[in-house]
């Protein structure tokens, strides 16, 4: 039928306009129905057929129909439609709920593309239909895509990429409509023959060289339909997937298909490039400038080159290298390998088992989902393992490592590092430097290694080792095991029943709340049980003990030790050396002062042990481990002889407010050992365990 053309204005009623081929139509007020059939050809004035239609006020239905054209390989202008009224010079903007219905779409033949625009489409109020079936923009069918593309804009449009609707019909024709008013300047030199390769890219003409958009919502687009006028070729060639961008058009000669999965090379040049590599196993060399590269699907290799680049691997097992500059790298889905290299880079592994190297510079690395391996290398780096059992190595300088979820391994290596195990049963190793290690939730192992380190097991059954240096080791919640290692360390068990080993150095050990075990090890240590029934062992050196609350056992070991049981029924054993025993002042609990060998308290004021705050009738002096008769078989108990020196007996001598208590084992009635009890004038047999 001949085309219906002209200039038509509706009324304020509900109007119906049917089958306009080109011209201008205004629906005016009311809920109007416009059926607009786009043909192909030119009017008498040489203007290509295109319909301009305005639904204006009301909830309008615009049926966008297409006329069949047999000649393949062309392009045509379709509809330029606006659903609502808008006065640009005034204040009136009337918004209705309009329906844009694409009908007769199979009339667009294979190799043809119909181009138009829905100028004021708003997904929040308007509806798109295809052959009367409403399109769900959140769940598109396989033949429909929402893409971003920048064409030539009219004076009212910005220079930013616009959203476009791409419909592929069942016969291979394409319908390409802008959703926000942009219009494309189609290049008529584009070959009409179809191409098996599907690209994930579009060109942006306002940059210094032809570039390709890298937004993740760009979908599969047949490349022959989207070459804007004014495109210039990059020196040395710009290759996207399987095709060569050649002087404003695609050169399809010798072009492989997607099924052949040919490795493609993209060379971005020196400008600020945006490159999307597409489906295959691609190699992108972005070159100079601040580039953005998206690998798409496939096993891609992306090089940022110099400049501050953004590299996104997409799906597949990708290799990303930031090279120079401050780069942002994201592996996406798959088992990726990422190198930040020079500069302060941000790298994320995404899903999969990724390996990330920060390289030189102060880098921020995140493994995200999967069992990842992260290396900070040089610089003050920040590493986060994410979800999974991760391995983090900070490398040189002062790094911050966070394991997040999973059973992680964190190595601070050189520098003053901070390590957070967080959730899971983690291994934290500070390495060289003054490090801070926090285990978090789970049964963790923390090793400070070399340097003055701070270790905190936090929640769980943790094992902590300070290593060399003056370390602060905190057990946190749970039954923890703490080792100070070499150096003058401070160990604190905190909550629950903890085991503390000071090891070498002059250490401070505090059990905290719970029934704790404290072993000072070598050198001169200070041991404090705090609350609970604690066991305190001094080891070698001149040690100081505070039993605290509870029924404690204090063992001085070798050296001149000071033992204070504190509150509770305590047992004090000095061991070798001149020791001072103090059961606690007026604690109203029965303490035991124990000597197990005569050589532990030899004769002489500078050698014998000293007892303080011994409470007559409540505390006991335990000598049961000493054999009263060297000459008899088995162990013999002592007799109490009062103030009279007697063979195989215990007696005392008053020192004017203090007592000197002596014992004979040889049988000659002469003292073989002695100890001093201060503040007493007399003592009885009931005060001894003999």
Secondary structure by P-SEA (a helix, b strand, c coil): ccccccbbbbcccccccccccbbbbbbcccbbbbbbbbbbccccccccbbbbbbbcccbbbbbbbbbbbccccbbbbccccccccccccccbbbbcbbbbbbcccccccccbbbbbbccccccccbbbbccccccccccccccccbbbbbccccccccccbbbbbbbbcccbbbbbbbcccccccccccccccccccccccccccccccbbbbbccccccccccccccccccccccccccccccccccccccccccccccccbbbbbbcccbbbbbbcccbbbbcccccbbbbbbcccbbbbbbcccbbbbbbcccbbbbbbcccbbbbbbcccbbbbbbcccbbbbbbcccbbbbbbcccbbbbbbcccbbbbbbcccbbbbbbcccbbbbbbccccbbbbbcccbbbbbbcccbbbbbbcccbbbbbbcccbbbbbbcccbbbbbbcccbbbbbbcccbbbbbbcccbbbbbbcccbbbbbbcccbbbbbbcccbbbbbbcccbbbbbbcccbbbbbbccccbbbbbcccbbbbbbcccbbbbbbcccbbbbbbcccbbbbbbcccbbbbbbcccbbbbbccccccbbbbbbbccccccccccccbbbbcccccccccccccccccccccccbbbbbbbcccccccbbbbbbcccbbbbbbbcccccccccbbbbccccccccccccc
